[in-house]
């Protein structure tokens, strides 16, 4: 009886029905509405963040923490959301995620201290991890890998509107109203998204004989992801990179990672399907995703700081100046998705894109306070073009090698490693930036005849009351610190280029499941 039940459950998981073009568009209407709300809320805030931190009397180090709090939370929960999407209603989970995002936005809008802002951003990060995992999971469960690029183009169009309009809208709101409205604006958008989700998002419910949640795996995933982030955040400031504290972190990471592997290999429903590591495509894509993560998260974080803190422009101007990178990324995402679907192969597009991303990062590695905007914009656009070809296709390449019953966990696993690489990368780059700015600021003050010690430590971001010569030193100190940041990012991107070059480019299959579904319908419609 038990074997019969297991066989029936397995059959339900392996034989999903094929969706028509019209049905897929109906599903994606509500889904993209939710993604649009989260994305535009995030891009609006990115332009306002330097103003926010100055208003809350934050420092450069705290600036990095506000960013990494969101990234760390997103990284930790992404595989958990992905696994839950294989076990429970994807629609309900999507609705929960967007409500959490709005709750975090409201809390951030009312924040008066840095700790409250960090906590609110962490809540938003948890929700973003859910939305990113759920979007990939839902698309993977209703669209074949061969056709997925076509619909990724629709997603790219929505992302284009959110990403291009977000920084501009954020700058205008910050300059004309108040930075708090950059958070509050997501509330009416979320209400609209929830209504569309309820009306348009209809997915099949797969019946399971039993559901087992890997609680131990979830806790160990959180610990294993958090420890490296905490280490690189404090290393170089509170203690040396080579010290007993660093050794303690390393030992703790090794212990938690070992326990995670043991638990996940024994779990009936593991949070991270480690058997993916037997798949060479998955291993190489995990390595490639690290470079994509650093480029994707780092570009938005550090270029915004370069324009506002390095060049001293307003939030609105910073949003406008970021457009070349944004347009490059979104055009390549849409066009690249169409090319992948037409060719039936993902490797050529990713190979070209990874090289372009590397060239863009190398160019940005030479910028300083004397660099012209045309020079910066050119390499920003190249970096954006490269990133756009990688973000979706890294996940697609792995989805193509797993069955639909595991698409949620597999997609989330890749997103987890991409976010983890990006989060650790941003933390490391943020630490280097803090150190370089402090050095440059001290040297600049020394040239003005001010004691160099006055520029040491964690740099304050509110410089409105400083004399004009000191403000100029501040801006130059920042502008000259970003070149080394992007050179480090380029080194990481080079590893991604190698990984993509080595991996075998498996043709995309034309079915949702690993094998074509038979004529028996065993799925139940669900609201």
N, C-alpha and C positions, 0 to 999 in steps of 0.2 A: 504493500500500500504506500509505504514511504517512497519507494523508487518510482512508483507511478506518479505520485504527487510532484516529485523532483523533476521527472520528465516533462510533466505538464507545465510546470513553472518555467523550465528551460525553454520549452517550445514557445511559450508566450513571449519570452524575452528575445528569441532569435527570429521571430517572424512578424515584424511590424508591417502594417499596410503601407503602401505607397501613397503619398499625398499628391493631389493635383496642383497645378500652378495657382489656381484660384484659392484653394484651401491654404496653401503655404502663405500667400499674401495676406489672408485674413489673420492667420496666426501671428505673422510678423508685424501687423499693424499695432497691436497692443504691446508686443514685445519691444518694438523700436520706440514706442512712446515712452516706455519706462526707461530705456537706455538713454534716450534723448534728455529726459529730465535729470538723470544722474550726471551725464556728461556736461551739459551746459552749466549745471550748478558747480561742477568742479573747475571748468575752464573760466568761469566768471571769477571765482575766488582766487585763482592763480595770479591774475593780474593785480588783485587788491592786496595780496598777502604782504608785500613790503610795507604798505601803508598801515595794515592791521598791526603788524609787529611793532612798528614805530609808535602807534597810538597806545598800544598796551605795554610800552616800555620794554620790549623784548630785545634780546641780543642775537648776534649772528648764530650762536650755538643753539639758542632756543628756536630760531627760525628753522634750522635743520631738524630739530626735534618735532616741530609741528608737522613738517612734511613727512618725516619718517614714522610718526605715530600712525598716520593714515595708511602709509605703505605697509608697515608692519602688520597692522590689523587686517588689511586686505590679504596679505600674504598668508597669514596664519589660517584664516577661515576659508580661503578659496577651495582647497581640497575637501573641506568639510561640507561646504555648500554643494560641491560637485557630487559627492557621494550621496548626500541626502536627496539630490535630484534624481538619482537612480532608484531611490526607495520610496519617495513620497511624491505628492502632487507638485509638479513643476510650476503650475500656475499659482498655487497658494504660496509657495516659497518666493516666487517673484514679487507677489504683493507684499509679503512680509519684508522683503529686502528694501523695497522702495519706501515703505512706511518708516523703516529704521533710518533710511537716508534722510528723510524729512525731519525726523526727531533730532538727528544729529545737526542738521542745518539750523533748526530753531535754537538749539542749545548754543551753537557757535555764534549765532546772531546776537544773542544776549550776553555773551561772554565778556567779562571785565578783567579777567586775569589769564595769564598764559596757561596754567594748569587746566583751567576749564576749557580753553580753546583746544588744547591737546586732547582732552577726553572726548570732546565733541567731534573732533576730526577723526579720532579712532573709531567712534560709532559710525561715522560716514564711511570709513575704510572697510568696516565689516560689511556694510550694505553694498558697497561697490564690489567687494569680492564676490558677494552673492550674485549680483547682476551680471558680472563678467562670466562667472561660471555657468549661470543658468542660460544666458544667451547662447553660449557655445553648446551646452547640453541639449537645449531645445532644437537648435538648428541641426545638430548631429542626429537627432532622433526622428526627424521628418524629411530630411533632404540628403540625397546621396552625395558622396564626396565629389563626384564628377560635376554635379550641378551646383554645388555649394558656392563656388566662386561667383556664379551669376547672381545669387541672392546676397552675397557679400557686397556686391555693388550697390544694392538698395541700402544696405546697412551703412556703406561708405557715404552715400548721399546724405543720410540723416546725421551721421557723425560730422560730415562737412559743415552742415548748417550749425550744429552745436559747437563745433570746435572753432570755426571762423567767427561766429557771432559772439561766443562767450567772452573772449578777451576784450573785444571792443565794448560789449555791453558792461563788462566788469569795470573797465576804465571809466566809462561814462557815469555809471552809478556811483563809483567811488569819488569822482571829481565833482559831480553835480549834486548828489544826495549824501550818502554816508555808506561806508564799507559794510555796515550791518545789513543793508538791503541786498547785498550780493548773496547772502544766505537766505533771506526771507523770500526772494523771488522764486525759489524752487517750490514753494508750497502750492500755489495755484496750478503750476505745471504738474505736480504730483497728483493732484485731484483728477485732472484730465487724464493722466496716464492710467490711474487706477480704474476709471470708468471704461476706458478703452480696453484694458486688460480683461475686465469682467465680461465685456460684450464680445470681444474678438478672439481672445486666446482660448482655444478649445483643443485639448490634447487627450490622447488615449490614456486610460489608467491600466497599468499592467498588474494583474492580480498576482500576489505572492502568498505562498503558503505560510511563510513566517518572515519577520523582519528583525534583523540583528544589527544593532548600532555599535560601532567600534569606539566606545567611549575612551578606552585607554589609548588607542591610536590617535584620537583627536587631541587629547592632552599632550601626548608626546610630540605630535606635529607642532603644536603651539610652542612648546619648550625648545624644540630643536631649531625652529625658525627664529625665535626671539633671542636666543643666546648669542649667535654671531652678530646680530644687530646691536645688541647692548655692548659687545666687546669693541666693535669698530667705532662706536659712538664715543666711548670714553677713552680708548687708546690714543696716546699721543698728547692728551690733555691732562687727565687725572693720573695716568701712569704711562710708562714707556711701552712701546710696541713689544719690546723684548723685556719681560719682567715676570715676577711670580704671579701677578694678577692676570696677565695675558695667558700664562700657563694654566692657571686655574680655569679660565674660560675655555681653553682648548680641551682640557680634560673633561669638563662638564659637557661640551658639545659632543665629544666622542662617546661618552656614556649614554647621553640621551639619544644620539643617532643609532647606537647599537641596540638599545632597548626598543627603539622605533622599528628597526628592521625585524627583530625577533617577534614583536607583537603583530606586525603587519603580515608576516609570513604565516602566522598561525590563525589570524582572524578570519572568520567566515565571510565577512563583508568589510575588507580593509579600507581605511580612509584613503590611503595611497596604494594603488595596485602595483606593488613592487615587481610583479611578474612582467610589467612593461619593460623593465630593465633587461629582460632577455631579448627584447626587440631592439636590434641595432638602430633602426630608424628613430625609435623613441629616445635612445641614449644620445645620439648625435643632435637631435632636435632640442633636447634639454640643454645641451652645451650651447647650441646656437641661440636658444631663447634668452640666455644670460646677457649676451651682447645686445639683443633686441630690447631687453628690459632696461638695461642701463641707458641706452639711447632714448627710449620712449619716455621714461620717468625723468631722467637727468636733463634732457633737453628743455622740457617745460619748466623745471625748477630753476635751473641755473641761467638760462637765457633771460628769463624774466628779471632775475636779480642783476644780470649784466646791464640790461637797459635802464632799470630804475636806480640801482645803487651804484653802478659803474659809470653810466652816462648821465645820470641825474634827470631823466625824462619823467613825465607824469605817467600814471597808470594807463590813461587813454592812449598816449603815444606809444607806450610799451606794447599794448595790444595790437596797435596798427603795425608796429615794426616786427611783430612775430608772424605776420601773415605769410611771408614766403615759406617758412618752415611748415606751417599748417596746411597751406595749399599743396605743397609738394607731397606731404604725407598722405593726404586724402586722395589726391589724383592717382598716386601710385597704388593706393589700396583698391580703388575702384577699377582702374585699368588693369592692374595686376590680377585681380580676381576674375575679370572677364577672360584674360589671356590663359590663366590656369584652367578654366573650364573648357575653353576651346581646344587647347593642346592636350588636356587630360594629364598633364604633368606639372608638378609644382617646383621642381628643382631649378630649371633654367631661370625662372622669374626671381627666385630667392637668391640664386648665385649672383646675378647682376645687381640685385638690390643690396645685398650685403657689401659688395665692393663699393657701390655708390655711397652707402652709409659710412664706410671707413674713410673714403675720400673727404666727405663732409666734415667728419670729426677731426681729421688731420688738419684741414684748413682752419677750423675753429680753434685748434690748438695753438695757432700763431697770433690770435687777436690780443690787443692791448688797448690802452686808452687813446691811441692815435689811429686805430683802424677805422677805415671809412665804413659807412653803413652798407654801401654796395658790396664791399668785400665780405662783410659779415652775412648779409642777406643771401649772397650766392652760395656760400657753404651751408647756411641754414637750410636752404631749399634742397640742396643735395642730400643732406642728412635726413630731411623729412621724406624725400623720395625713397631713400633706402629703407627707412623704418617702416613705411607703409607697405612694402612688399613682404615684410617678415611677420608682423604682428599676428595676422590671421592665418597665414600659410604654415607657420610653425605648428599650430594646433591642427590644421587640416591634414598635414603630413602624418601625424600620429593617429588622428581619427580614422584615416584610411586603412590603418592596420589593425583596428579593433572592431569588435561587434557592437551593434547598437545598444546591447544590454550593459556595456561598460563605457559608453561614450561619455557619460557625465563625469565619472571618476577619471577617465583618461584625459579628457579635456582639462579638467581642473588640476590634474597633476602637472601638466605642461604649464598651465597658467601659474601654478604655485611656484615652480622653479623659475619661471620668468619674473614673477613678482619678487621672489626672494633675491634673485640676482640683482634686480633693479633696486630693491630696497637697501640691500647691503652696499651696492655700488653708490647710491645716493648718500648713504651714511659716510662711506669712506671719502667720497669726493667732497662732502660737506665738511668733514674734519680737516681735509687738506686745505679747503677754501678758507676756513676759519684761521688756520695757521698762517697761510700766505697773506691774507688781508692784514693780520696783526703785524707781521713782519714789514709789509709794505707801508702800513700806516706809521709804524714807529720810525722807519727810515725817512718817510716824508716829513714827519714832525721834526726829526733831527736836522733836516735841511733848512727848516724854518727857524732853527735855533731853539726849539722846544725840546725838553728832556725826552729822550727816546723811550724811557720807561712809561711815559704817559700814554703811549700807544700800545702797550702790551696788554695781554689778556683778551677776554672776549669782547669784541667790538660792539658798542651800542649802535643801534640803527637810527635813533632819533637825533639828527644833527641840526635841527632847525635853529637852535640857539648858539651854534658855533660860529666863529668868525669866517668870512668868505674864504680866506686862504686855507684854513683848516678843512672847510667843506670840500675844497678842490682836492686837497691831499686825500681825503676820505674817498671821493669818487675815483681818483686815479688808483688808489690802493686796491679797490675792488676790480676795476677794469683790467688791471695788470695781473690779477690773480686767476682769471678764468682760463687763460691759455693752458697752463699746466693741468687744469681740471679736465679739459677736453682731450688733451694728449693721453691721459690715463684712460679715459673712456675709449679712445681709439685703440689702445692696446687690448682692451677687453673685446672690442669689436673685431679685431684681427683674429681672435680665437673662434668667433662665430663664422667668419669667412672660411676658415680651415674646416670647421665641422660640416658646413654645408657642402664644401668641395668633396669631402670624403664620403658622405652618406650616399647610399644608393637611391636614386629617384624612382620609386615604385609608381607605376601608372595608377591613376585614380579609378576606383571601381565605380560602376554606374548603378549600384543598388544601395539601399539604406543599410541592410543587414549584410553580413559577410557572405551569405548565399541568398539567392532570390527566395522571397516568401512563397509558400504554397497557397492554395486557394482557400484554406480554412481561415475564417475570421475568429480570432479568440480575444480580441481587445474590446473593451467596453468604452463607449464615449463618456467623457467626463466634462463637467463644466469647469 
